[in-house]
């Protein structure tokens, strides 16, 4: 909580606007924090989590408030986990289930602790430093090295945005019975997403994201409609099945690349920083010193629940694909929309509708996060200001970067880029970027000069090290397969 003097200083504008584009076109005084923030009648004065004076609801506050408090506790971790199950991820899990049946269900148990450790590390770095991951990495490592990683992230995210926009539009065509064509829906979906990011307050955006996570429960319901054999299900979940074949290795690579994606690292950290900014607990670029243990404990629980939810959805998508598609000889399904269409005659129209709605809901959640994570990473690397909480007229540079990522995804669809090819390119880029970027983040989290007493311990180092090792092996396997044709 700031003192009255600090509050007066926060309201006092500086001489120049802290945005290069606005300063060049029409210089104005730097606005106060209150003037800068997007607000509406329902969220004025509230932090992103819905609390008036804290960027994150603590465990004590959650217990005191009851069910509402526990819902407010869920924030960046839940949304990060849900966004991992985007239409591209759904397509990957569908391919795995349709081709190998229940054989890769056990990977949900493998990736859960690894994802949790990686996202906890990104969250802890952000809470300790008070700045985004791009700034922290740039301070510790050579600029060219961090710049290469972020350039790869931008390329991968652009392809992913294009593929996800296409998947949402394709699901819309399926639900309309073919009356509304996929290409007609691309621009309206992109316009809806950009309107949300440009016009809606940060607190409301987070609330919408939370509601969109419910769309993923459709895959849980769909799985129960398929009536899978219980004994086979239990065995496939807890007894790993491994095949020494090219297709099986590529399936493992795809699962790892989909669940541990670089954009999630930046989104988790930037979301934590935005929560702190909403409460006035950190300053742009300079950050803050140290974190409260209550914040860290709440963040860890949020991440644990979010990653558990993400892997649960992954588990049930593979299960549904195995029980319906693989069991009926449908082993060549390659996209989420193809899976939805294939479910209709095999599992009934209700399962088809649920699967298609899940694609739309997950896409509307994932596309803005993909675009925003790329914009956050770039602006942090360049030392610029701007976030989803700021008004576009004060931070136009950030919002132009945000719009550019979405528009590039729209253009990809009008260039008739094959969505499978787009996902393959995304997997290749992520395979190159993820291992070295994750190693840099691990080194950053273990640096006692930066992290102080919150530097990574043995468990964190072990789990994140295993994740980095597996991602490196996955990248090697991916390139080996490419060389082998």
N, C-alpha and C positions, 0 to 999 in steps of 0.2 A: 504494500500500500504506500503510495507516494505521500509525502508531506504536502501541506498547503503551498509552500514555496515551490516545491517541485511541480505541483499541479499548475501553478501560475506560469512557470517556465515552459511547461508542455503546451499551454495554450498560446504562448507568445510566438508569433510567426517569425521565421528567420528572413533574411533579405532576399534570397533567391530560391526559386522552385527547384527541388532536387529531382529533376527529370530532364534528361538531355534534349528530348524532342520538344517538350513544352517550353523549355528555356530558350530553345532556338527559334521556335515559331512565335510564341507570345509569352515573354517572361512575366511571371507573377510571383508574389511572395509565397514562400513555403507555408502551406496551411497548418493549422494546429491539428493535433490528433483527432479531435472531435469533428473538425471540418473535413478532414481527409477520409474518414470512415464512411462507408455506405451504411445507411440506416433506414429502417422503416418503422411503422407504428408498433409492430409486434416485437421488434428486437432492439429498439433503441436502448443503449446503455448496457446491453448484455454481452457477455463474452460468448465465444462460439459454442461452448458447452451448455449455455443457457443460464449460467450463474453470474451475478452482478459484479463480483469483485475478485474472482479467481479464474485464471485461464483454464483450469482443469478441476473438476469436482474430485475431492479427495475421498478416501475410503471412509473416513469418519463422517464426512458430509453425506455420503451415499447411505450409510447405515441410519443416520438420523432422519433422512428424508424418506426412507422406505423405497418402494418400487420406482418412484420418479427419480430419486437420487441415483439408483443403480443405472437407469437409462441415461441420465446425464453423464455418468462416469464413462459410458461408451462413446468414443469419439474417433480420433485419428486411427487407432488400431483396428477398430471394427470396419471402418470405411476402407482402409488399406487392404484388409483381408478380403472384403467383398469385391473390391475392384480388381483383385487378382483373378477372380472368376469372370473375366470379360468374355464376350462372344468368341474371341480368338482362343482363349483357354478352354471354353466349352467345346469348341471344335476339336481341340487337341485331345481332350479327355474322351470325347465321343469316338475319335479315331482309335484311341487306345482300347476302349471297351469293345468296339465293334470288331476289331481285328484280333485281339488277344483274349476276349471274354473277361473272366474274372481274374486273369493271370497277373494283373498289375494293381489290384486293389491295395496290396500291402504298401504301395508307394505313398499312400496318404499318411500312414503312420511314420514313414521315413522322413517325409518333408516337413511334418508339423513342428518337431523341435528345432529343425534347422531354420525354417522360416521365422519362428518365434525369436530365436537367438539373434538373427540378423536384424530383424525389425526393432528388437529391444535395444540393440547397439545403436542403431540410427537414432532412435528416440532419445536415448541417454546422452548421446553427443549433443543433440539439439537442446535438450533441457539444461545441460551443463553450460554450454557456450552461449545460448540464446540467439544463435544465428543459424542460417541454413547450412546444409551439408556442403554446398558449393563453396561457400565462404571459408568454412573450416578446412576443407581440403586444400584450397588455394593458399591458405596461410601456412600450411605445413609442407606441401610438396611443390615441385617445380610447376610453373604455370602451364608449360607445354604438355606435361603429362596429364594434368587434370583436364586441360582443354581437349585433348584427344578423346578422353573418356566421355566428356559431355557431348562432343560432336557425334560420337557413336550413339549416345543416348537419344539425341535429337533425330538422327536418321531412323533408328529403330522405332521410336514413338510415332513418327510420321507414318510409316508403313502400317503400324498397329492401329492408329486412328482411322486410316483409310479402310482397313479390313473390318474394323468394328462398325464403322458407319454403314458399310455395305451389308454386314450381317443384320443390323437392326432393320434396315430397309427391306432386306429379303424376308425377314420374319414378318414384317408388316404386309408384304405381298401375300405371304402364305395365309395369314389371318383373314385377308380380304378375299380369299379364294381366287386370287389372280386378277381381280378387278383393278387394283392399284399396283402399278408396276414398280419394281425396285428402284429404278433410276429416278422416278418421280418423287420418291421420299427422301433421297439423299440430302438435298438442299433444305427442305423443311426441318429435318432432324438436326442438321448442323446449325440452322438458324435458332432453333429452340435452345440448343445447348449454349450457344454464344449469348443469347439473350439472358439466360440464367446467370452466366458468369459476369456479364457487363452490368446488369441492372439490379440484381438481387443482392441484399446484404449478406455478409459472410455468415452470420448466425443462421439465416434462413437457408443458405446454400447447404450448410452442414446438416440442417434438419431434413432437407430434401434428400441428401445423400443417405442419411440414416433410414428414411422410409424406403428408398430404392433397394436397400439391402434385403428387404423383405421379399423382393421378387425372386431371390435365389432359393427361397424355401419351396418354390414350385418344383424344384428338382428333387427335393426330399419327398414331397407328396407323390410325384410321378414314379419314383422308385418303388414306393409301397404298392402302387397300382400294378406293378409288373409281377409281384409274387415270386421273388427269387428263391431258389432252394437254400434253406438256412444252413445246412451242414456244409455245403460247398462254399457258401458265403463266409462262414467263420474260418474255414481252412485257408481260403484265399487271402483273408485279411491278416492273419497272424503267422502264416507260413509262407515266406517269400518264394516265389516261383521265378526262376532265372533260366533264360535260354541264350546260348552262345550263337546268336544269329544277328545278321545286320539289321533286320527289321526290329528285333527286340531291343538292341542297343540304341537304335534311333528313337524308339518309343521312350526309353528311359531318359535320353537326352532331351526329348521334347517336354517330358513332364518336369524335369529339373529346370529347364529354361523358362517354362511357363509359370512355375510357382515361385522361383527366386529371380525376379526380373529387376533390372537396374532402376526402372522408373519408380518402383515401390520404395527404394531406399530414399530417394529425394522427396517423394511425396510425404512419407512418414515424418521426416525431419522438418520439412517446411510446414506441415500441419501443426506440429508441436510449437514451432516458433510463432505461427499465426495465433494460436491459442494464448501464448504468452503476451503477444502484442495487444490482443483484444482486452487483456487485463492490465495493460500498462506495465508489465513485468520485465520487459526487455526493450532495447532500442535498436532501430535498423542499423545494420552493418557493425555497430560496436558490440551489441549483445549484452550479456550480463555475466556476473561471476557466480558460479555455483548453482546448485539446485537444492530444493527441499526434498527430504526423503519421502514425504507424503506425496509429492508430485510423482516421484519415481515409482513408488508402489502402485499408485493409481494407473500410471502409464503401462506398467508391466501387466496388470490385470486386464486392461483394455486390449493390449496386444495379444495376450494369451487367448482371450475370448475371440478376438478377430481372426487370428490364425487358425484356431480350432474350427470356427465357422467356415473359413475358406476351405480347409481340408475336408470338412464334412460334406460340403457341396461337391467338391471334386470327387469324393468317394461315391456319392450317390449318382453322379453323372456317369461315371465309369460303370457302376452297377446297372443303371438303366440301359445303357448301350449294350452291355453284355447280355442282360436278361432278355432283351427284346430283339436287338439287331443281330448280334453274334449268334444267338440261339436259332435265328431264322435264316442264317446264311448271308445276312447283309454285312459283309466285311469290307466293303469298299466305300463306306461313308467318309467324307472328307471335311465337311463343314457342319456347323451347328444347324443351319437352315435345312440341309439335307437330312440331318438326323430328325428334325421336327417333322419333315414331310414323311419320312419312313415310318415314324411312330404311328401315324394316323391309321393305316390299315392293320397294323400289328397289335397296337395297344389301345386303340379306340380314340375317338375325337377328343375326349377330355384330356388324355395324356398329351396329345398333339398340341392342344391349345395351351396347356400349362408350360410345355417346353418352349413354345414360341414366345409366350409372354415373358418367360425367364430370360430369353435372349434379348428382348427389347429392354427390359428393366436393367439387366446387367450392362448393356451397351450405353444406356443413358447415364449410368453411373461411371463407367470406365472411360468413355471418350473425354469428358471434361477433366478427369484426373490425369489421363495421359498427356493431354495438351498442357494442363497446368504444371505438371511435374517437369516437362521440358522447359517451360517458360521460367519456372523457379530456378532450375539448374543454370540456365543461361544468364539470367539477370544476376544471380549470386556470383557466378564466375566473373562477370563483367563489372561487378561492384555497383550495380544499379539498385534502385528502390522500386517497390511495387509489389502488390499481392492482391488476392481476391477480396480483401477487406477494403481496399482503397477505391476511391471514385476514379473512373477512367479519365476524367478531364484533368486530374492532377498527376496521374501516372500513365499517360498514353503509351509510352514505350513498352511497358509490361503487357498492356492489353493488345498492342499490335503484334507482339510475339505470340500471344495466346491465340489471336485470331488467325495468324499465319499458319500455325500448326494444324488448326481445324480446316482451314481453306485448302491446304495442301492435301489433306485426307480426302476432301470432297473432289479435288481435281483428279486424284488417283482413280476414283470410281468412274469419272467421265472419260478417262483414258482407257477404260475397259481392262484395267490390270487384273489379272487372275488372282482371286483372293487366296488361293492355296500358294501361289507364287509369292504373294505379299507376305504371308505368314512364314514361308521358308526364308525369305530375305531377312525378316525380323529375327527369326531364330538364329541365323548366321551372325547378324550384328550383335545380338545379345550374347551369343556365345563368345564373341571376341571381347566385348566390353565388360561383361559381368565379372569374370575371374580377377583381372587386375584391379578393377574398381573396388571389389569386395576386399581384396588384400589391402588396398590403401585405407579403407574404412576401418579394418581390423587394426592396422598400425596406429591409426588416429585414436581409436578407442582405448588402446593400451598405453598411450602416452601419458605418463603421470604429470607432466608439466601442464598439459591441457586439461585432463580429466580429473586431476587431483585424487581425492579418495574414491572417486567414482570410476576409476580406470577399470578396464575389463578384468574379471577374475578368471580362475582356471576353467570354470564351467563355460563361461561365455567364450573364452579363447578356444576351448575344445570344440564346441558346437559350430562356431563361425569358421574355425579352421577346417572342419570336416566339410562344411558347405562350400568353402572356397576350393578345397581339394576335389570334391565331386564335380563342381562347375568346371574346373580345369580339365578333368578327365572327360567330361561331357564335350567340351570344346574340341579336345584332341580327337575324340570319337567322331564328332561331327565332320571335322576336316578330313579324317581318314575315310569316312564314307563318301565324301565329295570327291576325293582323289580316286577312289575305287569306282566312281560312277554310280 
